[in-house]
């Protein structure tokens, strides 16, 4: 008999992880496995595969949180088995969700935070769709009450994230995406009159444009809609997609008027797992007043032990992320969020200054006035020895993930880089990135010169 056959210990202990049967044969990739396996072996081999992913802490393309405090992770672990939809069984988790809604209403200057209406979601995409649905149903009810046709709804926006295009397609709403004006980084008020009409269910204003990091001017957009209502009679609400800016502006740009202080703003969404600093999997949508959410959209579920209202596209989902969000509200408070977000803005401004000094780049957004990030393009792309796609690939050799992509409609010939600064992107890490970026620019330029070969001289 072999040692393995006589031993009472698992093969992973006797043979080692990599000499175990699973380690020798490779992980199943198509067929469902027949036998059970030692948990330490499975853990290590799956862990090894996942090391092939990029390092999330070096991902300068994502808005999402990539670091969390131990206490937040512990609370999530302790509540791993709680289903957020089952509010009767987990009433305290449900109460914590409502506390977060009320706190967000207060943060965004809601008229009555104590009675605020809103809900958690899996992220801003779901939150946007809920806000859009509420606008569509209110518009349809108003049209039907007036005896008018309600079969051709449209929604107006500037350059938006893909979730709004999904909303339009999934819920049969025409998306009127306003193209960028020359030099603009988002929707501008003077463009609205050409796109809105009596069938417009709402205008989406973005507080933190995905492509450029800049804010769209919510108060000015509302003022233009006021003028349009006066001239044409269209009473058009605003939904603010504050996926990122909803946790930036209140703390470091308090003078900016964009939230429920603007009367025309009926709903706001944000991502708790972006600059809300919570782990991935939580977003929020809040309405100015409860009556702005049509009651027909709320379902009452009674098979889980109680008759509970729910308004969501998802059903079962974990409560841990919501608990972690509440932990962060208590842990940081306004002052802690202010310090954190200001530090991100300062680091972004530093990156902008240094990138501008490199020479071949023109900043589109320098880190001031919007989100903590920068966006830039090549000053002379036609004569540049490299493209921004080349530069992204070169930076990836050192682990840095930087998004390169064309701007939206009317400016698609312009390719840009967008760099985002999150809490975990320290000044030191930013300086290391800049060192690698300088080397990458030098190496790409030298390679292009070498590839061009010697230039012969002729009279």
Buried (B, 14 or more C-beta within 10 A) or exposed (E): EEEBEEEEEBBBBBBEBEEBBBBEEEEEEEEEEEEEBBEEBBEBBEEEEEEEEEEEBBBBBBBBBBEBBEEBEEBBEEBEEBBBBBBBBBEEBBEBBBBBBBBBBBBBBBEEBEEBBBBBBBBBBBBBBBBBBBBBBBBBEEBEEEEEEBEEBBBBBBBBBEBBEBBBEEEEBEBBBBBBBEEBBBBBBEBBBEBBBBBBBBBBBBBBBBBBBBBBBBBBBBBBBBEBBEEEEBBBBBBBBBBBBBBBBBBBBEEBBBBBBBEBBBBBBBBBBBBBBBBBBBBBBBBBBEEBBBEEEEEEBEEBEEEBEBBBEEEEBBBBBBBBBBBBBEBBEEEBBBEBBBBBBBBBBBBBEBBBEEEBBEBBBBBEEBBBBBBBBBEEBEEBBBBBEBBBBBBBEBEBBBBBBBBBEBBEEBBBBBBBBBBBBBEEBBEBBBEBBBEBBEEBBEBEEEEEEEEEEEE
